[in-house]
Amino acid sequence: MKTDGRAGLPAFLGDLPIQSKRTLQMANTKSFFTKATIITLLIMTAACGHDPERSLKKITLDRYGSSLETAEGTRMQACNEFTPTLRQVANFFNRAYPVKREVMTTTRNTPCYSSGSLEFSDKSGGTWILLSSGVASFEFTRGDKVILYYKDNQWFDPTACTYTLDRDEKCGPLQ
């Protein structure tokens, strides 16, 4: 960019008297501080109005090691080994994220489940059914439902390596 030689200003500002250039520089400085102040105030306002994340307040584990009936009308005996601890269930609900219902009914379906209820710090809560595959159905007391998923759980899953979503090194190749 060409300058006019005076204070390193661009050439197109060369026709302005020096005082006007200085005024222009001061106006730009004031404009910058005004914008910075407005942005800071907006951020502070947003932060003050933001509610902190809710946390789990109470978890109950009513059933574990249970089995849904299979299509043949039998129950899977191996499901008795699906016994997640309260700590593992809390970890699941703190990390799980919403997914489509098909994840529970198709790609990660298993007859092994546990169930219970939980309450959040904001007084909301509901009941849950947790499959050994890491998928849960949670129904809020107000009536709405959500399907949640979290893969990296520490409980024993009697039907591991049977799901279509996660063929990995510990399960080997699809057969």
C-alpha positions in Angstrom: 0.0 0.0 0.0 1.4 3.5 -0.9 1.8 6.0 1.9 2.0 9.7 1.6 5.1 9.8 3.8 3.4 11.5 6.7 2.9 9.2 9.8 2.7 6.2 7.5 -0.8 7.0 6.5 -2.2 5.5 3.2 -1.9 7.8 0.2 -5.7 8.2 -0.1 -5.6 10.0 3.2 -2.8 12.3 2.0 -5.2 15.2 1.1 -6.6 15.4 4.6 -5.1 18.0 6.9 -2.9 16.5 9.7 -5.4 17.4 12.4 -8.2 15.5 10.6 -5.9 12.4 10.3 -5.3 12.5 14.0 -9.0 12.9 14.6 -9.6 9.9 12.4 -7.1 7.9 14.3 -8.7 8.9 17.6 -12.1 8.0 16.3 -10.9 4.6 15.2 -9.4 4.0 18.7 -12.7 5.1 20.3 -14.7 2.9 18.0 -12.4 -0.1 18.8 -12.9 0.4 22.6 -16.6 0.9 22.2 -16.9 -2.4 20.2 -14.6 -4.2 22.7 -16.8 -2.9 25.6 -20.0 -4.0 23.9 -18.6 -7.5 23.2 -17.3 -7.8 26.8 -20.7 -6.8 28.2 -22.5 -9.3 25.9 -20.2 -12.1 27.0 -20.7 -11.3 30.6 -24.5 -11.1 30.2 -24.6 -14.4 28.4 -22.4 -16.0 31.2 -24.6 -14.6 33.9 -27.8 -15.9 32.3 -26.4 -19.4 31.6 -27.5 -22.1 34.0 -24.8 -24.5 35.2 -25.1 -28.0 33.9 -27.4 -30.2 35.9 -25.8 -33.1 37.7 -27.1 -36.5 39.0 -28.5 -36.2 42.5 -29.9 -39.7 43.1 -29.8 -43.0 41.2 -31.7 -46.1 42.1 -31.0 -49.5 40.6 -34.2 -51.5 40.8 -33.4 -54.5 38.5 -30.2 -55.9 37.1 -29.2 -59.0 35.2 -32.7 -59.2 33.7 -33.6 -60.5 30.3 -36.3 -59.5 27.9 -38.1 -62.4 26.1 -36.5 -63.3 22.8 -38.5 -63.8 19.6 -38.7 -67.5 20.5 -40.3 -66.7 23.9 -37.2 -67.6 26.0 -35.0 -65.6 28.3 -31.3 -65.4 28.0 -29.6 -67.0 31.0 -26.3 -65.2 30.4 -28.1 -61.9 31.1 -27.7 -62.7 34.8 -24.1 -61.6 34.4 -25.1 -58.0 33.5 -24.8 -56.3 36.8 -23.7 -52.7 36.5 -22.8 -50.9 39.7 -24.4 -47.5 40.7 -21.1 -45.9 39.8 -21.1 -47.4 36.3 -24.7 -46.3 35.8 -23.9 -42.8 36.9 -20.9 -42.7 34.5 -23.2 -43.8 31.7 -25.8 -41.1 32.3 -23.1 -38.4 32.7 -21.5 -39.3 29.3 -24.3 -40.7 27.2 -25.7 -38.7 24.3 -29.0 -38.9 22.4 -29.3 -41.2 19.4 -32.1 -42.4 17.1 -34.4 -45.1 18.4 -33.1 -47.5 15.7 -29.8 -47.8 17.6 -31.7 -49.4 20.5 -34.0 -51.5 18.4 -31.7 -52.7 15.7 -27.9 -52.0 15.7 -27.4 -52.4 19.5 -30.3 -54.6 20.5 -29.8 -57.1 23.3 -32.2 -58.8 25.7 -30.0 -58.0 28.7 -31.1 -55.0 30.8 -31.1 -53.2 34.1 -33.6 -50.6 35.2 -34.1 -47.9 37.8 -34.7 -44.2 38.2 -32.7 -41.1 38.7 -33.1 -37.5 39.8 -31.1 -34.5 38.6 -30.0 -31.5 40.6 -32.7 -29.4 38.9 -35.4 -31.6 40.4 -36.2 -33.3 37.0 -35.9 -37.0 36.8 -37.5 -40.2 35.5 -37.1 -43.9 34.9 -34.6 -45.7 32.8 -34.0 -49.1 31.1 -30.3 -49.7 30.3 -29.3 -52.4 27.9 -26.0 -54.2 28.3 -25.0 -52.8 24.9 -24.7 -49.3 26.2 -28.1 -48.0 25.0 -30.8 -46.7 27.4 -34.3 -45.5 27.2 -35.0 -42.6 29.6 -38.5 -41.4 30.3 -38.8 -38.1 32.2 -41.5 -37.7 34.8 -43.0 -35.0 32.6 -43.6 -37.7 29.9 -41.0 -37.2 27.1 -38.5 -40.0 26.2 -35.0 -40.0 24.9 -32.7 -42.8 23.7 -29.1 -42.5 25.0 -25.9 -44.2 24.0 -22.4 -44.5 25.4 -20.1 -47.2 24.2 -17.1 -47.2 26.5 -18.7 -48.7 29.6 -16.9 -50.9 32.2 -19.6 -53.4 32.9 -19.7 -57.0 31.5 -21.8 -57.3 28.4 -23.0 -60.9 27.9 -23.8 -60.1 24.2 -20.7 -58.2 23.3 -19.4 -58.6 19.8 -22.9 -59.3 18.4 -23.7 -55.7 17.4 -23.4 -54.3 13.9 -22.1 -50.9 14.9 -18.8 -51.8 16.5 -16.7 -54.4 15.0 -13.3 -53.7 16.4 -10.0 -55.4 17.3 -11.3 -57.1 20.5 -14.2 -58.7 18.6 -12.4 -59.7 15.4 -13.7 -59.6 11.9 -17.3 -60.2 11.0 -18.1 -63.8 10.4 
